[in-house]
Amino acid sequence: MSILSLFVVIPALMLLGLWAARNVNQVRGVMVVGSTCLLALSAWLTIYFVQQRAGGNTDPMLLTYSTPWFEPLNIAYSVGVDGISVVMLLLSSVIVFTGTFASWQLKPLTKEYFLWFTLLSTGVYGFFICTDLFTMFMFYEVALIPMYLLIGVWGSGNKEYAAMKLTLMLMGGSALLIIGILGIYFFSGATTMNVNEIAAMHNIPVDVQKVFFPFIFIGFGVLGALFPFHTWSPDGHASAPTAVSMLHAGVLMKLGGYGCFRVAMYLLPDAAQELSWIFLILTTTSVVYGAFSACVQTDLKYINAYSSVSHCGLVLFALLMMTKTACTGAILQMLSHGLMTALFFALIGMIYGRTHTRDIRKLGGLMKIMPFLSVGYVIAGLANLGLPGFSGFIAEMTIFVGSFEVPGNFHTACTIIACCSIVITAVYILRVVGKILFQEVADPHYLELTDATWDERFSVCCLIFCVAALGMAPLWASNVIEDAVGPILSVINM
């Protein structure tokens, strides 16, 4: 069995450990040990992958393993990783690890909360390692289902409405996905559900591809906040507890972009070429609409949620450009945005836990009261608006350079419109930073508040380090991603 199965086995053991835990300290111990093991495993996998490529190993997927699971439908437990999977697993491990410390003081029902949180992360890990369509879909559903309880029970605000809206819209996307997956399987004439083997056959008729491509792309696009199917995202983010917002925006939304590229575009390349213009219009709308919407919000979480709609729209936008540079930028953006938005949501949760408000009209002077959290918020904001030296600059620059490589007035116009989001992002980030951090103290009671605790400082410092490290030394990630993007694009642009 492949070592990749540990990404499912370790969370399963964590679930058993949490179930057996008898007090909060034991629950925390299980989470720290388990998340540390996953982070170490992801780091080892990344180093191993880089070494294999440096040593001349050109296999598209490494550490592959497959065993039959349900033979009548040729369903197998198949795993393997390429560069895209590796960086997504590393991102997931960082968010789970830091989310554990961000939830250190969470009450009540701490044990139950971490059980559902771990189950959600199990689905995420399983999705990124699997290469069988049905098994991918199964883990995809495992990642979605816990969101309802995590928001509905431990959330805030209008949490029941947000949880139900999120669940119904994502389940609607899942319904489209299962139709598309079955269509691919039966019309490809394949005797396997392995993604790479189906792509290698390349024998699905173009007319059939045009029918099922929208099912797959929209099905995954719902989770990737594709306009106009994004409306679940702001409400879900605003109501979710801190670590769930971190994992939700930082990792779960990346399943959408990953699935659009790995499944929809890779397996239905002719339809992707012919129908891309429709989805380019929708993704360009997502980019600009999300940025403008963030400008008019007054709730910190809603501002970051609409910002995520804009930045995740950039991911799908770049993938649809179908150039190597743009697609590499799209995966870099998934990695960068995952880290940045997790940092944002962690800081917002910590500020809300002290002030009991996220309304920017009621906040002010926080730099005097909680300087550590305020400096962290400034760093997150600068990274989000694309300041050189942080991960956001590298990702967005790569996307726009790759997008301008595509000939034609339509693609150029879409790229110019999408570029405008950079200016809009700077407007709402600087407005919020100036309002809540540097104005006069809004409420005298805020002067009694304390700054971050040790667990919060540790979580924030880890995320800041990752954002800065990726911005300062992006070449290793870019090379790993580019190595995986090439074979997929060679099929799409065949």
C-alpha angles and dihedrals in degrees: 000000000000120000086235088077087073087076086068099031096054094053088046090054089047089055090053091047093050091048090053095044115113102193142021095264091056090049090052091047093053091049094048094048094044097045091046091053091050092049091049091048091051092048091050091048091051092050091045092050093049091048092050092052091046088051092057101259104152100177108136091225127030132203091022121178133168136181128172115260108168108008100187088069095029091244113162138176096245124170136177140136138225128180094284093052092047095056092043091053090049091050092049092051093050092050094046091048095048092039089059091060093041087059095044094116097037116140149212117033093010094167094051092046093055091045091060092039090054092047089053091051090048089060092049094051093045092051094053096049099043124094097180114095097221094044090049090052091049093054089043089060092045088057094050104044099065090056091077094059096036090057099032095051106027100026130099138229117015090355100154092054093045093048093049094045092050093048096047094048095046092046088051088055089049090054089056090048096054090050090051095045093051090046091053092048098048098039096044091062088223124157090209140050092216109131096217095047093049090049091050091055092055092184105127109122114249093237090054091048090054090054097050102032094078090049092055098038095046091041091058092031092064088066090043090058095249112182124280093015094060100090094102091061104070094045092045094049094045094053101038122100116254102266092041090054088049094051094037097053096026099050116356095062088052089066085071096057092040092052094046090055101035098041114016100039098029097050098034102038099152092053090046090057095047100040100036093099091064093053092041088062090050094047093047087052090051092053096051098032092051092051094047091046091053089055094063099043123105099190114086093220093048090051091054092041093056089043087057090052088055096045095044087049087059089057094056090039092057094044090055090055086068097205121130093239095048094046091048087052090050092057091044087052090052089053095042097044091047091058096040097047092045088054091048095049092045091054094044090051091050092049092047091049089061104034097031090220136086094188108120089207089065097044128080143136095030092144089070094047106037107016096170094056091041094053089047090053091051091051091049090050094049090049091049094053091051105256110179111255094043130086096253094065095053094047097046095042091053091049095051095043090051092046093053088055090071111094122227137071094255095058092042092051092049090050093050091050091049090049089061088069089074091066093044091050091054090052098056095038095052092042092055095043092051093046103047101031111033108031125087118295104277097207127025089219089066089071088072094057124107131227126244122313122231095266092050092047091051093051094047094046092052092053094045090051091052093047092049095042092053090047095049098040109024098144097090092053093043092052093047092049095043090052090058097039094057099067092045093050091047087063095042094049095039 
